Structure formats: C-alpha cells, structure tokens
C-alpha cells in the first residue's frame, strides 16, 4: 500500500497490514514528524503537507530535530539518575532515535520501555520494530485514557509501578485541546508513579518574542486544523501550572520550565547541533518533574 516515492533520499516503507482503518487521505502529524527527521514511515500526502508547513514556518524541521535531541538527553539523564523504566506517551511512528534504541546503546543494566500511541499504523510499525526486543512493548491506546494505558497487559508485563518510571510526553500534549484536560491527566499519571519517577514534557511555544516568528507559528498552527490532530501552542506559565498541579511530592528539576538547549547543554557537543539548538531556542518549552520520597 506504499506510494513508492523517494522521501529525502530514502524509500518510504510499505505500511503494515495491521493498520486497519488508517486514514491515508489526510496528513498525520506523526508521519509528518517522521519526514522532518528524515525517516521513511510516511505517505505521499504527509510529504506534500510537510513541504507546505516548511513554507509557512521554515524552522519546523530544525525544531523537530532539536526536540529529538532533547529526548535523547532526557532519557540518558533519567537512566544515569537510576531510572530503568520508561513510558513513552504518544510515541508516534518509530523514527530516528527511539527510546529503546537510545537505551540499547547506553544501558549496562536491564531496562524496560513501553510505547503508547492511539494510531493503528504507529502501533503496527512499533510492533514490527520491537519483534526481537523482549524488554520493550507497545500499547495502542489514547494517552488520555490513563487507566487503560496503565492496566494494559504490555504495561503490566514490563513496568513495575512500585519502582521509578520516566514518563515521556515529548511534543504530544500540543495536540490535546482544553477538553482533554492535560493537567488533570498528568496529575492522574503522577499519582500512580513511585518516588524517583520523572515526568518529561516538551511543547511548542505560543510566547515567542519575535512577532514575525510568532505569526509564522500561528499560520502553521492554523494549517494543522485540516489534520486529524489540530495543534495548540502554549506559553511558559501554562506548563508551569501543569507541574505545580502534580502534587506537593513533585518538584521541577532545574532549570525549571525552559527552552530546549538549556537542558544538559554539556551533552550537546557537535558544533552544528549547538548552532542549530540556539537558532531553534525560542520555539519550544520543556519541563521535567521528579517525585520525591
């Protein structure tokens, strides 16, 4: 069922037959993100729409790359802090530098990873990618359905909630509007996690200082209304309020709600990455909360 075009020099993979009910007539944010990163798990319509988005907001591909680089730093820092279990909400299409691949290259102790995504094709691709990885699994579920996510057989098989878990919500909460009650959902996940756990969030910013850049982002946001997942931009105080609402046993790790390059800058060593991270600095926020004993 693949379209067979060449995307950024790489052939697009054939979509899994497990993805029954997949809407191939509208672009999908996860598949567009894959294309921005130079992956192969996308359709012709995703590439076309991605090119339109680049025309509106040229920085989007760079922000996607820096968001992925941040994910790597966050996973490695959590591992180095003693966390051995990872729950990746809204994990999307498996693309460049997945959580289990980061850990596979770094970990010298057993680790566990659970990916969560509601889209059939994302879950199907993830199952294929993990078929020889016994310590990782996938849950096909909406991340808002926190009970179903935590009660799923894959989650129960792989994660022990009595031990620390790093919950990742990387560039996904921006696809949930006010009706989704993001702070309430985060609070419910937080209440199920043990001491030493972390919650990691990244999110596109609405409070970009430059008016022209802010207008470009708003055009980008409006264009996403035609996809199955409209986009919301949010400001720093909003993310701060989310983490303030997790409970008194949660604290924000330094430097608090901040821009992506401010997290573990010592791990950004390639000069090209340093330069790009600074250019993309205004466009996204991150926050990491940790549960105390």
C-alpha positions as CSV (number, residue, x, y, z in Angstrom):
1,X,0.0,0.0,0.0
2,X,3.0,2.3,-0.1
3,X,3.1,5.2,-2.6
4,X,6.7,4.4,-3.7
5,X,8.1,7.9,-3.8
6,X,11.5,8.8,-2.6
7,X,11.5,10.9,0.7
8,X,14.7,12.8,1.4
9,X,16.6,10.2,-0.5
10,X,15.1,7.2,1.4
11,X,12.4,4.8,0.1
12,X,9.1,5.0,2.0
13,X,8.4,1.8,3.7
14,X,5.2,-0.2,2.9
15,X,2.6,0.4,5.5
16,X,1.7,-2.5,7.7
17,X,-1.4,-4.5,7.0
18,X,-2.1,-4.3,10.7
19,X,-3.1,-0.7,10.3
20,X,-6.7,-1.3,9.5
21,X,-8.8,1.8,9.3
22,X,-5.9,4.1,8.7
23,X,-6.9,7.4,7.1
24,X,-4.5,7.8,4.2
25,X,-6.4,10.8,2.7
26,X,-5.3,13.3,5.3
27,X,-1.8,14.1,6.6
28,X,-0.9,12.8,10.0
29,X,1.4,14.8,12.5
30,X,3.4,11.6,13.5
31,X,4.1,10.7,9.9
32,X,5.0,14.4,9.0
33,X,7.3,14.4,12.0
34,X,9.0,11.3,10.7
35,X,9.5,13.0,7.4
36,X,11.0,16.1,9.1
37,X,13.5,13.8,10.8
38,X,14.5,12.1,7.5
39,X,12.6,8.9,8.3
40,X,10.8,6.6,5.9
41,X,7.5,5.8,7.6
42,X,5.2,8.3,5.9
43,X,2.9,8.7,2.9
44,X,3.0,11.0,-0.1
45,X,0.3,13.2,1.4
46,X,2.5,13.7,4.6
47,X,5.4,14.8,2.5
48,X,3.4,17.2,0.5
49,X,1.8,18.7,3.6
50,X,5.2,18.8,5.3
51,X,6.6,20.8,2.4
52,X,3.6,23.3,2.8
53,X,4.4,23.6,6.5
54,X,8.1,24.3,5.8
55,X,7.0,27.1,3.5
56,X,4.9,28.6,6.3
57,X,7.4,28.0,9.2
58,X,10.8,27.0,7.8
59,X,12.2,26.4,11.3
60,X,9.8,23.4,12.0
61,X,12.3,20.8,10.7
62,X,15.0,22.2,12.9
63,X,12.7,22.3,15.9
64,X,11.8,18.6,15.3
65,X,15.5,17.6,15.2
66,X,16.2,19.5,18.4
67,X,13.1,18.0,20.1
68,X,14.5,14.6,19.2
69,X,17.9,15.5,20.5
70,X,16.3,16.7,23.8
71,X,14.6,13.3,24.1
72,X,18.0,11.6,23.9
73,X,19.4,13.8,26.7
74,X,16.3,13.4,28.9
75,X,16.4,9.6,28.5
76,X,20.1,9.3,29.3
77,X,19.9,11.7,32.2
78,X,17.0,9.7,33.7
79,X,18.9,6.5,33.3
80,X,22.0,8.0,34.9
81,X,19.8,9.1,37.8
82,X,18.8,5.4,38.4
83,X,15.5,5.2,36.3
84,X,15.3,1.9,34.5
85,X,11.6,2.0,33.2
86,X,10.3,4.3,30.5
87,X,6.7,5.0,29.4
88,X,6.6,7.0,26.2
89,X,3.2,8.6,25.6
90,X,2.2,9.5,22.1
91,X,5.3,7.8,20.8
92,X,4.2,8.0,17.2
93,X,5.7,6.4,14.1
94,X,9.0,4.7,15.0
95,X,11.7,7.0,13.6
96,X,15.2,8.1,14.2
97,X,16.5,7.6,17.8
98,X,13.7,5.8,19.6
99,X,13.8,5.4,23.4
100,X,14.7,1.7,23.3
101,X,17.5,2.4,20.8
102,X,18.9,5.2,22.9
103,X,19.0,2.8,25.9
104,X,20.2,-0.1,23.9
105,X,23.3,1.9,23.1
106,X,23.8,3.2,26.6
107,X,22.4,0.9,29.3
108,X,24.6,-1.6,31.1
109,X,21.7,-2.8,33.3
110,X,18.3,-4.2,32.4
111,X,15.7,-1.6,31.2
112,X,12.0,-1.6,30.2
113,X,10.2,0.6,27.6
114,X,6.5,0.9,26.8
115,X,5.4,2.9,23.9
116,X,1.8,4.3,23.8
117,X,0.1,5.6,20.7
118,X,-3.6,5.5,19.5
119,X,-2.9,5.4,15.8
120,X,-3.1,1.9,14.3
121,X,-0.2,2.4,11.9
122,X,2.1,3.8,14.7
123,X,1.3,0.7,16.9
124,X,1.7,-1.7,13.9
125,X,5.1,-0.2,13.0
126,X,6.2,-0.3,16.6
127,X,5.3,-3.9,17.0
128,X,7.4,-4.8,13.9
129,X,10.3,-2.8,15.2
130,X,10.1,-4.5,18.6
131,X,9.5,-8.1,17.5
132,X,13.0,-9.1,18.7
133,X,13.1,-6.8,21.7
134,X,11.6,-8.6,24.7
135,X,12.2,-5.7,27.1
136,X,10.0,-3.2,25.1
137,X,6.4,-3.2,24.1
138,X,3.6,-1.1,22.7
139,X,0.1,-0.1,23.9
140,X,-2.4,1.0,21.3
141,X,-4.4,3.5,23.3
142,X,-5.2,7.2,23.6
143,X,-2.8,8.6,26.2
144,X,-5.7,10.4,27.8
145,X,-7.1,7.1,28.9
146,X,-4.6,6.7,31.7
147,X,-6.4,3.8,33.4
148,X,-6.4,1.7,30.1
149,X,-2.7,2.6,29.5
150,X,-1.6,1.5,32.9
151,X,-3.8,-1.6,33.0
152,X,-2.8,-2.8,29.6
153,X,-1.2,-6.2,29.6
154,X,2.0,-4.9,28.0
155,X,2.4,-2.2,30.7
156,X,1.8,-4.7,33.4
157,X,4.2,-7.2,31.9
158,X,7.0,-4.7,31.5
159,X,6.6,-2.0,34.2
160,X,6.6,-2.2,37.9
161,X,4.9,1.0,39.2
162,X,6.4,0.4,42.6
163,X,9.8,1.4,41.1
164,X,10.7,4.7,39.4
165,X,9.3,5.3,35.9
166,X,10.2,8.1,33.5
167,X,7.0,9.2,31.8
168,X,7.7,10.9,28.5
169,X,5.3,13.3,26.8
170,X,7.5,14.6,24.0
171,X,5.9,17.1,21.6
172,X,2.5,15.3,22.0
173,X,0.4,17.4,24.5
174,X,0.3,20.2,22.0
175,X,-2.2,18.0,20.0
176,X,-4.6,18.0,23.0
177,X,-7.1,20.8,23.4
178,X,-8.7,22.2,26.6
179,X,-11.4,19.5,26.5
180,X,-8.6,16.9,27.0
181,X,-7.8,18.3,30.5
182,X,-4.0,17.9,30.1
183,X,-3.2,19.0,33.7
184,X,-5.8,16.5,35.1
185,X,-4.4,13.6,33.0
186,X,-0.8,14.4,34.1
187,X,-1.9,14.6,37.7
188,X,-3.5,11.1,37.4
189,X,-0.4,9.5,35.9
190,X,1.7,11.3,38.5
191,X,-0.4,9.8,41.3
192,X,0.3,6.3,40.1
193,X,4.1,6.7,39.9
194,X,6.5,6.0,42.7
195,X,9.2,8.1,44.3
196,X,12.1,8.8,42.0
197,X,9.9,8.8,38.9
198,X,10.1,11.6,36.4
199,X,7.6,13.3,34.0
200,X,9.2,14.9,30.9
201,X,7.2,17.3,28.7
202,X,8.1,19.3,25.6
203,X,5.7,21.7,23.9
204,X,5.6,24.3,21.1
205,X,5.6,27.8,22.5
206,X,3.0,30.5,22.0
207,X,5.1,33.2,23.6
208,X,7.9,33.5,21.0
209,X,9.3,37.0,21.4
210,X,9.7,37.9,17.7
211,X,6.4,39.0,16.2
212,X,7.1,37.6,12.7
213,X,8.2,34.3,14.0
214,X,5.1,34.1,16.2
215,X,2.9,34.9,13.2
216,X,4.6,32.1,11.2
217,X,3.9,29.7,14.0
218,X,0.3,30.7,14.2
219,X,0.0,30.1,10.4
220,X,1.5,26.7,11.0
221,X,-0.9,26.0,13.8
222,X,-3.9,27.0,11.7
223,X,-2.8,24.8,8.9
224,X,-2.8,21.8,11.2
225,X,-6.5,22.2,11.7
226,X,-7.0,20.1,8.5
227,X,-5.2,17.1,10.0
228,X,-6.8,14.6,12.4
229,X,-4.8,16.3,15.2
230,X,-5.2,20.1,15.4
231,X,-2.4,21.9,17.2
232,X,-2.4,24.1,20.3
233,X,0.5,26.5,21.2
234,X,1.0,27.2,24.9
235,X,3.1,29.6,27.0
236,X,5.6,29.1,29.8
237,X,3.2,29.9,32.6
238,X,0.8,27.2,31.3
239,X,3.4,24.5,31.5
240,X,4.5,25.8,35.0
241,X,0.9,25.5,36.2
242,X,0.7,21.9,34.9
243,X,3.7,20.9,37.0
244,X,2.6,22.9,40.0
245,X,-0.6,20.9,39.9
246,X,1.1,17.5,40.1
247,X,1.2,17.5,43.9
248,X,3.4,18.6,46.7
249,X,5.6,15.5,46.4
250,X,6.6,16.6,42.9
251,X,9.3,19.2,42.1
252,X,10.5,20.8,38.9
253,X,14.1,19.9,38.2
254,X,16.4,22.7,37.2
255,X,16.3,24.9,35.2
256,X,12.5,24.7,35.5
257,X,10.3,25.4,32.5
258,X,12.9,26.4,30.0
259,X,14.0,26.3,26.4
260,X,15.4,23.0,25.0
261,X,19.1,24.0,24.8
262,X,19.1,24.8,28.5
263,X,18.7,21.1,29.5
264,X,22.1,19.4,29.8
265,X,23.9,21.6,27.4
266,X,27.1,19.7,28.2
267,X,25.6,16.8,26.2
268,X,25.3,19.0,23.0
269,X,28.8,18.6,21.7
270,X,28.6,18.7,17.9
271,X,29.2,22.3,16.7
272,X,26.4,22.1,14.1
273,X,24.0,20.9,16.8
274,X,25.0,23.7,19.1
275,X,24.4,26.2,16.4
276,X,21.0,24.8,15.4
277,X,19.9,24.5,19.0
278,X,20.5,28.2,19.5
279,X,18.6,29.1,16.4
280,X,15.6,26.9,17.4
281,X,15.7,28.1,21.1
282,X,12.6,30.3,21.2
283,X,10.1,27.8,19.7
284,X,9.6,25.2,22.4
285,X,9.5,24.7,26.1
286,X,10.4,21.8,28.2
287,X,9.8,20.8,31.9
288,X,10.9,17.8,33.9
289,X,9.3,16.9,37.2
290,X,10.6,14.4,39.8
291,X,8.7,12.7,42.6
292,X,10.4,12.9,46.0
293,X,10.4,10.1,48.5
